[in-house]
Amino acid sequence: MDVKITFLNGNLEEKVYMKQPEGFSSSGGEHLVCKLKKSIYGLKQASRQWYLKFHDVISSFGFMENIMDQCIYHKGNRFNLDQCPKNDLEREQMKNIPYASTIGSLIYAQVCTRLDITFAVGMLGRYQSNPADGAVSWRSAKQTLIATSTMEVEFVSCFEATSHGVWLKSFIFRLRVVDSISRSLKIYCDNSTAVFMTKNNRSNSRNKHIDIKYLAIRERVKEKTVVIEHVSTELMITDPLTKGMPPLKFKDHVDRLGLGSFM
């Protein structure tokens, strides 16, 4: 959605006064100031007041805020699973229907002559993509700390991955996509020592210096919120995000990530 002059729509909760703008004509009242009734651009609380205004309006239409991410609102209906494709055969049959080409033709007609079908075509266009079998959330970044061993690097990476995974699990649940998510979150790591560290409270001279906040991963494993499993480096499909590798292996990992080239 696009809102014109966004920050001018917010209601102010405080009394705010401003000098008369340059060029404003007020004969005999030059010594007076202006009292703002609405927020304006440049006001420090402008973005906050706009958010509160937006929240009130969107909530009045029945949308609910996702408490895991306050920028996400949802409003939906439950559908029976019988309405979904039941097997691979039905999915293959759907691939033979030129749905995308039909939508493209309608968009061309809409732009050129048929403005009256704009809304309908927009609604139909939402169903062109069926995201699945691919990466839902991915990230590649340098760690901010200086690690003293490979194990420490992998251990901290497991902590970061589980933190995001636990949040993502709650986020999806709050979208009401599923009724519950009872299964433990499974995290794969190609360092067996780091995996051992997540499951045991033992410390030695090589790991006792690790910041205590990263040890929270042990509690998550103990509570079975997450499960850390070892996987061979050859099968670690996230490697293209972290290192260079031969073309064939790179393509194999990228395909397994569900990604593809635009070329």
GIMOTA-V816661 format. One record per residue. OMEGA is omega as a letter, one per 20 degrees, with the letter a starting at -180 (NA if undefined). D_FIRST is the distance of its C-alpha to the first C-alpha in Angstrom with 1 decimal. Layout:
omega | d_first
OMEGA | D_FIRST
OMEGA | D_FIRST
//
This chain:
omega | d_first
a | 0.0
a | 3.8
r | 6.6
a | 10.0
a | 13.0
a | 11.3
r | 14.7
a | 16.4
a | 14.9
r | 16.7
a | 20.0
r | 23.0
r | 25.5
r | 28.2
a | 30.2
r | 29.3
r | 31.4
r | 31.2
r | 33.6
a | 33.4
a | 31.3
a | 33.5
r | 34.6
a | 33.9
r | 36.9
a | 38.5
r | 42.2
a | 44.2
a | 41.2
a | 40.8
a | 41.7
r | 38.8
a | 35.4
r | 32.0
a | 30.4
r | 26.7
r | 24.9
r | 21.4
r | 20.4
r | 20.4
a | 19.7
r | 22.5
a | 23.1
r | 23.6
a | 21.8
a | 18.8
r | 16.4
a | 18.0
r | 17.8
r | 14.1
r | 13.8
r | 16.3
r | 14.6
a | 11.3
a | 13.7
a | 15.7
a | 13.1
r | 11.5
r | 15.1
r | 16.3
r | 14.6
r | 16.7
a | 14.5
a | 16.8
r | 16.4
a | 18.1
r | 20.9
r | 21.4
a | 18.1
r | 16.4
a | 13.0
r | 13.1
a | 12.8
r | 14.3
a | 15.5
r | 17.8
r | 21.2
r | 24.3
r | 25.8
r | 29.4
r | 30.3
r | 32.5
a | 29.4
r | 29.1
a | 31.4
a | 34.7
a | 36.3
a | 36.2
r | 37.7
r | 34.8
r | 32.4
r | 34.6
r | 34.7
a | 30.9
a | 31.0
r | 33.2
a | 30.6
a | 28.9
a | 25.5
r | 23.6
r | 25.9
r | 25.3
r | 21.5
r | 22.1
r | 24.4
r | 22.1
r | 19.4
r | 22.3
a | 23.3
a | 19.8
a | 19.5
a | 23.2
a | 24.1
r | 22.2
a | 18.9
a | 19.5
a | 18.8
a | 15.3
a | 13.7
r | 16.7
r | 16.7
r | 13.1
a | 14.2
a | 17.5
r | 16.2
a | 14.9
r | 18.6
a | 20.0
r | 20.2
a | 22.2
r | 22.2
r | 25.7
r | 28.8
r | 27.1
r | 26.2
a | 23.4
a | 23.7
a | 26.1
r | 27.3
a | 30.2
r | 31.4
r | 34.7
a | 36.1
a | 36.6
r | 40.0
a | 43.3
a | 44.7
a | 48.4
r | 48.3
r | 46.3
a | 46.4
r | 44.7
a | 41.9
a | 41.3
r | 41.6
r | 39.0
r | 36.7
r | 37.2
a | 36.3
a | 33.0
a | 32.2
r | 33.1
r | 31.1
a | 27.9
r | 29.0
r | 29.7
a | 26.3
r | 24.6
r | 26.9
r | 25.8
a | 22.1
r | 22.5
a | 24.7
r | 22.1
a | 19.6
r | 22.4
r | 22.8
a | 26.5
a | 28.8
r | 30.5
a | 31.3
a | 35.0
r | 35.9
r | 36.5
a | 34.2
r | 36.3
r | 36.5
r | 38.7
a | 40.7
r | 43.4
a | 45.5
r | 48.0
r | 49.0
r | 45.5
r | 45.1
a | 48.5
a | 47.4
a | 44.4
a | 46.8
a | 49.7
a | 50.3
r | 53.0
r | 53.0
a | 55.3
a | 55.9
a | 53.2
a | 50.2
a | 51.1
a | 49.4
a | 45.9
a | 43.6
a | 43.6
r | 39.8
r | 39.9
r | 42.4
r | 39.8
r | 39.4
r | 42.8
r | 41.8
r | 38.9
a | 41.4
r | 43.9
a | 41.5
r | 40.5
r | 36.8
r | 37.1
r | 39.8
a | 40.8
r | 42.6
r | 44.4
a | 43.6
r | 45.5
a | 44.2
a | 44.5
a | 41.9
a | 39.5
r | 36.5
a | 34.6
r | 37.3
r | 35.5
a | 33.2
a | 36.3
r | 39.1
a | 40.4
a | 42.1
a | 43.7
a | 41.5
r | 42.5
r | 41.8
a | 38.5
r | 37.4
a | 38.6
a | 36.6
r | 33.4
r | 33.8
r | 34.3
a | 31.2
a | 29.3
a | 28.3
a | 29.2
r | 29.6
a | 27.6
NA | 30.9
//
